Amino acid sequence: MGTKRRRRGDGGMEENTMAILDTSCFSKSTQHVADDRLSFLEAVRSGFLVPENASAPTNKMYKAIFQILKVENSLDLIMSSYQLLLELDKRFPQVSLSVAEKSESSSPSSPQRNELVVVEEAWSPFSFGPDVSSCEKQDLDKVGGSLDAIAFHLLIGDLAKVAEEANTKTLDSKPLRNMLLFQYLVNVLEGDFVPRNLAFSESFDWIYVRESLLNMILVSRKIAYKGLIQDCLSAIFELSQFSMDCSHDVRSPETKLEEVTGKRHTAFALALPEIVKCTCVAVQKLLLMIIELDSSKKAADMEGQTTRADGVRTPAIEIILDELTYDKNILFPFFQALDKPRLKLDMIVQYLLKYIPKTSVRTRRSNGSTNDSTFGGVLKCFSNGNSTKSIVKKISTEVAQLLLAQAFQAYISLPSQHSTEYKEDIAGNSLPEICNSMISAFTCLKKTNEHTEILPFGKEALFTAAIMLSRSS
């Protein structure tokens, strides 16, 4: 079951530090109050991060820092509270893994097991009990304190509005604040879920993951699970489009500065592109954790550890593939923004398998036939003229080029720690075979229609494949 530890705060330190902060002034926005809040944040940093043996801040102090992040309009205070919370969570993790001590009866050669350590009664930015007020569910700006599942879902929905809000004449602090708030919350979810999921993978005790913050959000009856996944996709689309627009802006720095100085906060306008980019990464991270949770839940279900209370839901990856099928406008932005090579490769293969004729998926191996659902198997289907014609009738030549190019990019981008054998297991073929199959697939796409033009990203993939072939020969 793991170990639970009680975190002891410094009551004297809390009293002295909180005295700096006038908690009754969170509804005001005077320079005096802002100065007090900056002093408070610096006092927390000095008192709890600088000393080597300092204890963690009390829950009351965590709540005050989080409240500053949620309601402030000053960029200095938003950034300072955000950074402070990240550093405190890194210094004082609420969930962690430690090496469990071996029992006297265990063999010296037996592998060491990790033990999950959870801090009891630790503060959390999430609240799933009845103490979350209804007004907090409706407006994140008006009330401090922890968020429930509905508020978190609403926050994700607001991310898709960032581009629209950023293009107004007066740039408000709200979009930046919401993006940093979301990044912090995803960081909290990751810090809680990852060690729990690792503990589950070793012990197959489902309760570790069942009690994770992420799982409690997803099983909440207050939110529409499918809607949350759809909003994540919308956020990735809008944020990635905004990032591309910023990166393709070729105007001179003087012209850009002239435009943003007319806005309320020049600093906000200058910080926006990088914060948008990091928020897009955070949304991907959230989706990846949900997919990993689905995988663990499936494994626990096969072991008979889940109950009716765990609920039944469609796996996130199926919802994502369905959305990409029905709305091809988000196809390119989604896969271009997705920077997880293994996940990208798996999703593209699954997407293409939906359009490949069933008989074409079968390939001969040792005079037998098997269902080849690897990347290499998909490429071979595109090397068959009849199969290729059938596929492009359903998804178009342009979409086929996009998916093959993105899948190839993901394949060659798999982390360097993965061995050649590992990559062969994923793709079903060696690197030279994959490169040859890529060239054959694009040749076949060209033959299906003499007017077909190989798009720039397709040419780039073909050039890479040719270079890799020449190096391997």
C-alpha positions as CSV (number, residue, x, y, z in Angstrom):
1,M,0.0,0.0,0.0
2,G,3.0,2.3,0.3
3,T,3.9,4.7,3.1
4,K,2.2,7.8,4.3
5,R,4.1,10.6,6.0
6,R,2.8,13.6,7.8
7,R,4.4,16.8,6.8
8,R,5.2,19.1,9.7
9,G,5.1,22.8,9.0
10,D,6.8,25.6,11.0
11,G,4.0,27.4,12.8
12,G,6.2,30.3,13.9
13,M,7.5,30.8,10.4
14,E,4.0,30.7,9.0
15,E,2.8,33.4,11.4
16,N,5.7,35.7,10.6
17,T,5.5,35.2,6.9
18,M,1.7,35.5,6.6
19,A,1.9,38.7,8.6
20,I,3.4,40.3,5.5
21,L,0.4,39.4,3.4
22,D,-2.9,41.1,4.0
23,T,-5.2,38.3,2.9
24,S,-8.2,40.6,3.1
25,C,-6.9,42.6,0.1
26,F,-7.1,40.0,-2.6
27,S,-10.0,41.8,-4.1
28,K,-8.0,45.1,-4.4
29,S,-5.2,45.9,-6.8
30,T,-3.2,48.7,-5.4
31,Q,0.6,49.1,-5.7
32,H,0.9,48.8,-1.9
33,V,-0.9,45.4,-2.0
34,A,1.3,44.3,-4.9
35,D,4.5,45.2,-3.0
36,D,3.2,43.2,0.0
37,R,2.6,40.2,-2.1
38,L,6.0,40.4,-3.7
39,S,7.6,40.6,-0.3
40,F,5.6,37.6,0.9
41,L,6.7,35.5,-2.0
42,E,10.3,36.5,-1.4
43,A,10.0,35.7,2.3
44,V,8.7,32.2,1.4
45,R,11.5,31.7,-1.0
46,S,14.1,32.8,1.5
47,G,12.6,30.9,4.4
48,F,11.9,27.5,2.7
49,L,14.1,27.2,-0.4
50,V,17.4,28.7,0.6
51,P,18.0,26.8,3.9
52,E,19.2,23.3,3.2
53,N,17.2,21.7,6.1
54,A,14.1,23.8,5.9
55,S,10.7,22.1,6.3
56,A,7.9,22.6,3.7
57,P,5.6,25.7,3.9
58,T,2.3,25.1,5.6
59,N,-1.0,24.5,3.7
60,K,-2.1,28.1,4.5
61,M,1.0,29.5,2.8
62,Y,0.6,27.2,-0.2
63,K,-3.0,28.4,-0.6
64,A,-1.9,32.0,-0.4
65,I,0.7,31.6,-3.1
66,F,-1.8,29.7,-5.3
67,Q,-4.4,32.4,-4.8
68,I,-1.9,35.0,-6.0
69,L,-1.3,33.0,-9.2
70,K,-5.1,32.7,-9.8
71,V,-6.2,36.3,-9.3
72,E,-3.2,38.6,-9.9
73,N,-2.9,40.9,-12.9
74,S,0.7,41.9,-12.5
75,L,3.1,39.9,-14.7
76,D,5.7,40.0,-12.0
77,L,3.4,38.5,-9.4
78,I,2.0,35.9,-11.8
79,M,5.4,34.8,-12.9
80,S,6.9,34.9,-9.3
81,S,4.1,32.9,-7.8
82,Y,4.2,30.3,-10.7
83,Q,7.9,29.8,-10.4
84,L,7.8,29.6,-6.6
85,L,5.1,26.9,-6.7
86,L,7.1,24.9,-9.2
87,E,10.3,25.1,-7.1
88,L,8.4,24.2,-3.9
89,D,6.9,21.2,-5.5
90,K,10.3,20.1,-6.7
91,R,11.9,20.6,-3.3
92,F,9.0,19.1,-1.3
93,P,7.2,16.5,-3.5
94,Q,3.9,15.3,-2.1
95,V,4.2,11.9,-3.8
96,S,7.5,10.1,-4.5
97,L,9.1,6.7,-4.8
98,S,11.8,5.4,-2.4
99,V,13.7,2.1,-2.4
100,A,11.9,-0.3,-0.1
101,E,14.1,-2.1,2.4
102,K,14.5,-5.9,1.8
103,S,13.1,-8.3,4.3
104,E,15.4,-10.8,6.0
105,S,13.8,-13.6,4.0
106,S,14.4,-12.0,0.6
107,S,17.2,-13.2,-1.6
108,P,20.2,-10.9,-2.0
109,S,19.9,-11.2,-5.7
110,S,16.2,-10.3,-5.8
111,P,15.6,-6.9,-7.5
112,Q,14.9,-3.9,-5.3
113,R,11.4,-2.6,-5.3
114,N,10.2,0.9,-5.1
115,E,7.8,2.0,-2.3
116,L,5.3,4.8,-2.8
117,V,5.6,7.6,-0.3
118,V,2.6,9.9,0.1
119,V,2.5,13.0,2.3
120,E,-0.6,13.0,4.5
121,E,-2.9,16.1,4.6
122,A,-0.7,17.9,2.1
123,W,-2.1,20.9,0.3
124,S,-3.5,20.4,-3.2
125,P,-4.6,22.8,-5.9
126,F,-7.5,20.4,-6.5
127,S,-10.5,19.7,-4.4
128,F,-13.0,17.0,-5.0
129,G,-15.2,17.4,-1.9
130,P,-18.3,19.4,-1.3
131,D,-16.4,22.3,0.0
132,V,-15.8,23.8,-3.5
133,S,-18.2,26.7,-3.8
134,S,-20.5,26.9,-6.8
135,C,-19.3,30.4,-7.6
136,E,-15.8,29.1,-7.9
137,K,-17.0,26.6,-10.5
138,Q,-18.3,29.4,-12.6
139,D,-15.5,32.0,-12.5
140,L,-11.9,31.3,-11.8
141,D,-11.0,35.0,-11.4
142,K,-13.3,35.8,-8.5
143,V,-12.5,33.1,-5.9
144,G,-9.2,31.8,-4.6
145,G,-8.7,28.3,-3.2
146,S,-8.5,24.9,-4.9
147,L,-10.2,23.8,-8.1
148,D,-12.6,21.0,-8.8
149,A,-13.0,18.9,-11.9
150,I,-15.4,21.4,-13.5
151,A,-13.1,24.3,-13.0
152,F,-10.2,22.4,-14.5
153,H,-12.3,21.5,-17.5
154,L,-13.4,25.2,-17.9
155,L,-9.8,26.2,-17.7
156,I,-8.9,23.9,-20.6
157,G,-11.8,25.3,-22.6
158,D,-10.4,28.8,-22.0
159,L,-7.1,27.9,-23.6
160,A,-8.7,27.6,-27.0
161,K,-9.7,31.3,-26.7
162,V,-6.1,32.6,-26.2
163,A,-5.5,33.5,-29.8
164,E,-8.8,35.5,-29.9
165,E,-8.1,37.3,-26.7
166,A,-4.5,38.0,-27.7
167,N,-5.6,39.8,-30.9
168,T,-7.7,42.4,-29.0
169,K,-6.5,45.9,-28.9
170,T,-6.0,45.7,-25.2
171,L,-4.1,42.6,-24.1
172,D,-5.4,41.4,-20.8
173,S,-3.5,39.4,-18.2
174,K,-6.1,36.7,-18.1
175,P,-4.9,34.5,-21.0
176,L,-1.3,34.5,-19.7
177,R,-2.5,33.8,-16.1
178,N,-4.7,31.0,-17.3
179,M,-2.0,29.4,-19.3
180,L,0.5,29.5,-16.5
181,L,-2.1,28.2,-14.1
182,F,-2.8,25.3,-16.4
183,Q,0.9,24.6,-16.8
184,Y,1.2,24.4,-13.0
185,L,-1.8,22.2,-12.6
186,V,-0.4,19.7,-15.2
187,N,2.9,19.8,-13.4
188,V,1.0,18.8,-10.2
189,L,-0.9,16.1,-11.9
190,E,2.3,14.7,-13.4
191,G,4.2,14.8,-10.0
192,D,1.3,12.8,-8.5
193,F,0.5,10.4,-11.4
194,V,4.0,9.3,-12.6
195,P,5.2,7.8,-9.3
196,R,1.8,6.2,-8.7
197,N,1.8,4.6,-12.1
198,L,5.4,3.3,-11.7
199,A,4.4,1.8,-8.4
200,F,1.4,0.2,-10.1
201,S,3.6,-1.2,-12.9
202,E,5.7,-3.0,-10.2
203,S,3.0,-4.2,-7.8
204,F,-0.2,-4.2,-10.0
205,D,-2.0,-2.7,-7.0
206,W,-4.7,-0.6,-8.8
207,I,-5.4,1.6,-5.7
208,Y,-2.1,3.5,-6.4
209,V,-3.5,4.9,-9.6
210,R,-7.2,4.9,-8.5
211,E,-6.2,7.5,-5.8
212,S,-4.3,9.7,-8.3
213,L,-5.5,13.3,-8.8
214,L,-5.8,12.7,-12.5
215,N,-8.0,9.6,-12.1
216,M,-10.3,11.5,-9.6
217,I,-10.8,14.2,-12.2
218,L,-11.6,11.8,-15.0
219,V,-14.1,9.7,-12.9
220,S,-15.9,12.8,-11.7
221,R,-19.5,12.8,-12.8
222,K,-19.4,16.6,-12.9
223,I,-17.6,16.7,-16.2
224,A,-18.1,15.2,-19.7
225,Y,-15.0,13.0,-20.2
226,K,-15.3,13.0,-24.0
227,G,-15.8,16.8,-24.0
228,L,-12.6,17.2,-22.0
229,I,-10.6,15.3,-24.5
230,Q,-12.2,17.3,-27.4
231,D,-11.4,20.5,-25.6
232,C,-7.7,19.4,-25.3
233,L,-7.6,18.8,-29.0
234,S,-9.2,22.2,-29.7
235,A,-6.6,23.8,-27.4
236,I,-3.7,22.1,-29.2
237,F,-5.1,23.3,-32.5
238,E,-5.6,26.9,-31.5
239,L,-2.3,27.2,-29.5
240,S,-0.2,25.6,-32.2
241,Q,-1.8,27.8,-34.9
242,F,-1.0,30.9,-32.8
243,S,2.6,29.7,-32.3
244,M,3.0,29.1,-36.1
245,D,1.6,32.6,-36.8
246,C,4.1,34.1,-34.4
247,S,7.0,32.2,-35.8
248,H,6.1,33.1,-39.4
249,D,5.8,36.8,-38.6
250,V,8.6,38.3,-40.6
251,R,8.0,41.9,-39.7
252,S,10.9,43.8,-38.2
253,P,11.3,43.9,-34.4
254,E,10.6,47.7,-34.6
255,T,7.2,47.1,-36.3
256,K,6.2,44.4,-33.8
257,L,7.2,46.6,-30.8
258,E,5.3,49.5,-32.2
259,E,2.2,47.3,-32.3
260,V,2.4,45.9,-28.8
261,T,3.3,49.2,-27.1
262,G,-0.3,50.3,-27.8
263,K,-1.5,47.4,-25.7
264,R,-2.0,47.5,-21.9
265,H,1.1,45.5,-21.1
266,T,4.0,45.4,-23.4
267,A,5.6,42.7,-21.3
268,F,2.6,40.5,-21.7
269,A,2.7,40.7,-25.5
270,L,6.4,39.9,-25.5
271,A,6.0,36.9,-23.1
272,L,3.0,35.5,-24.9
273,P,4.5,33.4,-27.7
274,E,6.8,31.4,-25.4
275,I,4.0,30.8,-22.9
276,V,1.7,29.7,-25.6
277,K,4.3,27.2,-26.9
278,C,4.8,25.8,-23.4
279,T,1.1,25.6,-22.8
280,C,0.6,23.5,-26.0
281,V,3.3,21.1,-24.7
282,A,1.4,20.9,-21.3
283,V,-1.8,20.0,-23.1
284,Q,0.0,17.2,-24.9
285,K,1.5,16.0,-21.6
286,L,-2.0,15.9,-20.1
287,L,-3.3,13.8,-23.0
288,L,-0.3,11.5,-22.7
289,M,-0.9,10.9,-19.0
290,I,-4.6,10.1,-19.7
291,I,-3.6,7.6,-22.4
292,E,-1.1,6.0,-19.9
293,L,-3.8,5.9,-17.3
294,D,-6.2,4.2,-19.7
295,S,-3.5,1.6,-20.4
296,S,-3.0,1.0,-16.6
297,K,-6.8,0.8,-16.1
298,K,-7.1,-1.8,-18.8
299,A,-4.3,-3.9,-17.2
300,A,-5.9,-3.6,-13.8
301,D,-9.3,-4.6,-15.3
302,M,-7.7,-7.7,-16.8
303,E,-6.4,-8.6,-13.3
304,G,-9.9,-8.1,-11.9
305,Q,-8.9,-5.2,-9.7
306,T,-11.3,-2.6,-11.0
307,T,-14.9,-2.1,-9.7
308,R,-18.1,-0.4,-10.9
309,A,-16.9,2.7,-9.0
310,D,-14.0,3.0,-11.5
311,G,-16.5,3.5,-14.3
312,V,-16.4,2.6,-18.0
313,R,-15.1,5.1,-20.5
314,T,-13.9,5.1,-24.1
315,P,-10.1,5.2,-24.2
316,A,-8.8,8.6,-24.9
317,I,-6.8,7.5,-28.0
318,E,-10.0,6.2,-29.6
319,I,-11.7,9.6,-29.0
320,I,-8.8,11.4,-30.5
321,L,-8.7,9.3,-33.6
322,D,-12.4,9.7,-34.1
323,E,-12.1,13.5,-33.8
324,L,-9.2,13.5,-36.3
325,T,-11.3,11.4,-38.7
326,Y,-14.3,13.7,-38.6
327,D,-12.4,17.0,-38.6
328,K,-9.4,16.8,-40.9
329,N,-8.8,20.5,-40.4
330,I,-7.1,19.7,-37.1
331,L,-5.1,16.7,-38.5
332,F,-2.0,18.6,-39.7
333,P,-1.8,21.0,-36.7
334,F,-2.3,18.2,-34.2
335,F,0.4,15.9,-35.5
336,Q,2.7,18.7,-36.2
337,A,2.3,19.9,-32.6
338,L,2.6,16.4,-31.1
339,D,6.2,16.0,-30.0
340,K,5.9,12.5,-28.5
341,P,7.5,10.3,-31.3
342,R,6.2,6.9,-30.0
343,L,2.6,8.2,-29.4
344,K,2.6,10.0,-32.8
345,L,3.8,6.9,-34.7
346,D,1.2,4.6,-32.9
347,M,-1.6,7.0,-33.6
348,I,-0.8,7.5,-37.3
349,V,-0.6,3.8,-37.8
350,Q,-3.9,3.2,-36.1
351,Y,-5.5,6.1,-38.1
352,L,-4.3,4.7,-41.4
353,L,-5.3,1.1,-40.6
354,K,-8.9,2.4,-40.5
355,Y,-8.7,3.2,-44.2
356,I,-6.5,0.3,-45.5
357,P,-8.5,-2.5,-47.1
358,K,-8.6,-5.5,-44.8
359,T,-7.1,-7.9,-47.3
360,S,-4.2,-5.5,-47.9
361,V,-3.1,-5.6,-44.3
362,R,-2.2,-9.2,-44.6
363,T,1.4,-9.8,-45.7
364,R,3.1,-13.1,-46.5
365,R,5.7,-14.3,-44.1
366,S,7.1,-17.7,-44.3
367,N,4.4,-18.8,-46.7
368,G,1.8,-17.8,-44.1
369,S,-0.2,-14.6,-43.5
370,T,-0.4,-12.5,-40.5
371,N,-2.1,-9.2,-39.6
372,D,0.8,-6.7,-40.0
373,S,-0.3,-3.6,-38.1
374,T,3.2,-2.1,-37.8
375,F,4.5,1.0,-39.5
376,G,6.4,-1.2,-42.0
377,G,3.2,-3.1,-42.8
378,V,1.3,0.1,-43.5
379,L,4.0,1.4,-45.8
380,K,3.9,-1.9,-47.7
381,C,0.2,-1.3,-48.3
382,F,1.0,2.0,-49.9
383,S,3.4,0.2,-52.2
384,N,0.4,-1.7,-53.7
385,G,-1.3,0.3,-56.5
386,N,-4.9,-1.0,-55.9
387,S,-4.5,-0.5,-52.1
388,T,-3.1,3.0,-52.5
389,K,-6.0,4.0,-54.8
390,S,-8.5,2.8,-52.3
391,I,-6.9,4.7,-49.4
392,V,-6.5,8.1,-51.2
393,K,-10.2,7.9,-52.3
394,K,-11.1,8.1,-48.6
395,I,-8.5,10.5,-47.2
396,S,-7.0,12.3,-50.2
397,T,-3.4,12.2,-51.5
398,E,-2.4,15.3,-49.4
399,V,-3.6,13.7,-46.2
400,A,-1.8,10.4,-47.0
401,Q,1.5,12.4,-47.7
402,L,1.1,14.3,-44.4
403,L,0.5,11.1,-42.3
404,L,3.3,9.1,-43.9
405,A,5.8,12.0,-43.6
406,Q,4.8,12.6,-40.0
407,A,5.0,8.9,-39.1
408,F,8.5,8.6,-40.7
409,Q,9.7,11.7,-38.8
410,A,8.4,10.2,-35.6
411,Y,10.1,6.9,-36.3
412,I,13.5,8.4,-36.9
413,S,13.0,10.7,-33.9
414,L,12.5,7.9,-31.4
415,P,14.7,8.7,-28.4
416,S,18.4,7.6,-28.8
417,Q,18.2,5.3,-25.8
418,H,16.0,3.0,-27.9
419,S,18.1,0.3,-29.6
420,T,17.9,-0.6,-33.3
421,E,16.1,-3.8,-32.3
422,Y,13.5,-1.8,-30.4
423,K,12.8,0.4,-33.4
424,E,12.5,-2.7,-35.6
425,D,10.0,-4.1,-33.2
426,I,7.9,-1.0,-33.5
427,A,8.1,-0.7,-37.3
428,G,8.3,-4.4,-38.1
429,N,11.2,-3.7,-40.4
430,S,14.8,-2.4,-40.3
431,L,15.7,1.2,-41.0
432,P,16.8,0.5,-44.6
433,E,13.6,-1.4,-45.3
434,I,11.5,1.5,-43.9
435,C,13.4,4.0,-46.0
436,N,12.9,1.9,-49.2
437,S,9.2,1.5,-48.3
438,M,8.8,5.2,-47.8
439,I,10.2,5.9,-51.3
440,S,8.0,3.2,-52.8
441,A,4.9,4.5,-51.1
442,F,5.4,8.1,-52.4
443,T,6.2,6.7,-55.9
444,C,3.0,4.8,-55.8
445,L,1.1,7.9,-54.6
446,K,2.4,9.7,-57.6
447,K,1.4,7.0,-60.0
448,T,-2.2,7.0,-58.7
449,N,-2.7,10.4,-60.3
450,E,-0.3,11.9,-62.7
451,H,-1.3,15.4,-61.5
452,T,-0.3,14.6,-57.9
453,E,2.3,16.9,-56.5
454,I,4.7,15.8,-53.8
455,L,4.2,18.5,-51.0
456,P,7.2,20.1,-49.3
457,F,7.0,18.0,-46.1
458,G,6.8,14.9,-48.3
459,K,9.9,15.9,-50.3
460,E,11.7,16.5,-47.0
461,A,10.8,13.0,-45.8
462,L,11.9,11.5,-49.1
463,F,15.2,13.4,-49.0
464,T,15.8,12.2,-45.4
465,A,15.0,8.6,-46.4
466,A,17.4,8.8,-49.4
467,I,20.2,10.2,-47.2
468,M,19.7,7.4,-44.6
469,L,19.8,4.8,-47.3
470,S,23.1,6.1,-48.7
471,R,24.6,6.0,-45.2
472,S,23.5,2.5,-44.6
473,S,24.8,1.1,-47.9
